């Protein structure tokens, strides 16, 4: 029994006449290299959830990521006997801030808050915004897409 077989049929989109072949998935017109999460950030990541829960229990309002929140997180890590070097923490501060902000935002605003936080700094979203700023019409968008085929 064949569970999956590549489709031999090619479909052409109505407006751009873009060829779509079955079984191959969708490939983006533009790719953006995403940042990899460092080993250090992965090691401390399990503590983000617990810290965020604790933070929310002590703070009625979340004003966003700032140096005070980072200091409180460092204190939390020390209280929980998490060993790390200041150098590792500083080297990965950008990742820590982004991911911790997403975790805390989720505790206050649910999934919507988490994604709003993550999308602020998402490289693919930023690239899409750059491209769209340079386009003035739907025709410009179609021409741009056609140039990438």
C-alpha positions in Angstrom: 0.0 0.0 0.0 1.4 3.4 -0.9 0.7 6.0 1.8 2.3 9.0 0.0 3.2 9.5 -3.5 4.4 12.7 -5.2 1.7 14.2 -7.4 2.6 14.5 -11.0 0.0 17.2 -11.7 1.2 20.9 -12.0 -1.3 23.6 -11.2 -0.7 27.2 -12.4 -2.0 30.1 -10.2 -4.6 32.3 -11.9 -2.9 35.7 -11.6 0.9 35.1 -11.6 0.7 31.8 -13.4 3.1 30.4 -10.8 3.6 26.6 -11.1 2.5 24.6 -8.0 3.4 20.9 -7.9 1.7 18.5 -5.6 3.6 16.7 -2.9 6.5 19.1 -2.6 5.2 21.6 -0.1 5.5 25.4 -0.5 8.8 27.1 -0.9 9.2 30.7 0.1 10.3 33.4 -2.4 12.7 34.8 0.2 14.5 33.0 3.0 15.8 34.6 6.1 18.4 32.9 8.2 17.1 32.6 11.8 19.2 33.0 14.9 20.1 29.7 16.6 19.5 29.5 20.4 22.8 29.2 22.2 23.6 26.2 24.4 23.7 28.5 27.4 20.3 29.9 26.7 19.0 26.4 26.2 20.4 25.4 29.6 18.7 28.2 31.5 15.5 28.2 29.4 13.6 25.7 31.6 13.8 28.4 34.4 12.0 31.0 32.3 8.5 29.5 33.0 8.9 29.2 36.7 10.4 32.7 37.0 7.5 34.1 34.9 4.9 32.5 37.1 6.7 33.9 40.2 7.1 37.3 38.6 3.4 37.5 37.8 2.4 36.5 41.4 4.4 39.4 42.7 3.6 42.1 40.1 0.1 43.0 39.0 1.3 44.7 35.9 4.1 43.9 33.4 5.7 47.0 31.9 7.9 45.1 29.5 11.5 43.8 29.6 14.0 46.1 31.4 17.1 45.9 33.5 15.1 45.4 36.7 13.4 42.2 35.3 16.8 40.9 34.3 18.3 41.6 37.7 15.3 39.8 39.3 15.9 36.8 37.0 19.5 36.7 37.9 18.5 36.6 41.6 16.0 33.9 40.8 18.7 31.8 39.2 21.0 32.2 42.2 18.2 31.3 44.6 17.6 28.1 42.6 21.3 27.2 42.6 21.7 27.7 38.8 25.4 28.2 38.1 26.5 30.4 35.3 29.2 32.9 34.4 28.5 36.6 34.0 30.3 36.4 30.7 27.9 33.7 29.3 24.9 35.7 30.6 26.0 38.9 29.0 27.0 37.2 25.7 23.5 35.8 25.5 21.6 38.7 26.9 19.7 39.5 23.7 18.3 36.0 23.5 17.5 35.9 27.2 15.6 39.2 27.0 13.6 38.2 24.0 12.6 34.7 25.3 12.0 35.8 28.8 9.8 38.7 27.7 7.8 36.2 25.6 7.3 33.9 28.6 6.3 36.7 31.0 4.0 38.3 28.3 2.2 35.0 28.0 1.5 34.9 31.7 -0.2 38.3 31.5 -1.8 38.2 28.0 -1.9 34.5 27.0 -0.7 33.2 23.7 -1.5 36.5 22.0 1.0 38.3 24.3 3.6 35.6 23.7 3.4 35.9 19.9 3.2 39.7 20.0 6.5 39.7 22.0 8.2 37.2 19.7 7.1 38.9 16.5 8.5 42.3 17.6 12.0 41.0 16.8 11.3 38.3 14.3 13.8 38.5 11.4 11.3 37.2 8.8 8.7 39.7 9.9 11.3 42.6 9.7 12.4 41.5 6.2 8.8 41.3 5.0 8.1 44.8 6.4 11.2 46.1 4.6 10.0 44.6 1.3 6.4 45.8 1.7 7.5 49.4 2.5 9.1 49.6 -0.9 5.9 48.5 -2.7 3.2 51.0 -3.6 0.5 48.8 -5.2 -0.7 45.2 -5.7 0.9 45.3 -9.1 4.3 46.1 -7.5 3.8 43.1 -5.2 3.0 40.8 -8.1 6.0 42.1 -10.1 8.2 41.5 -7.1 6.9 37.9 -6.7 7.3 37.3 -10.4 10.9 38.4 -10.3 11.6 35.7 -7.6 10.2 32.8 -9.7 
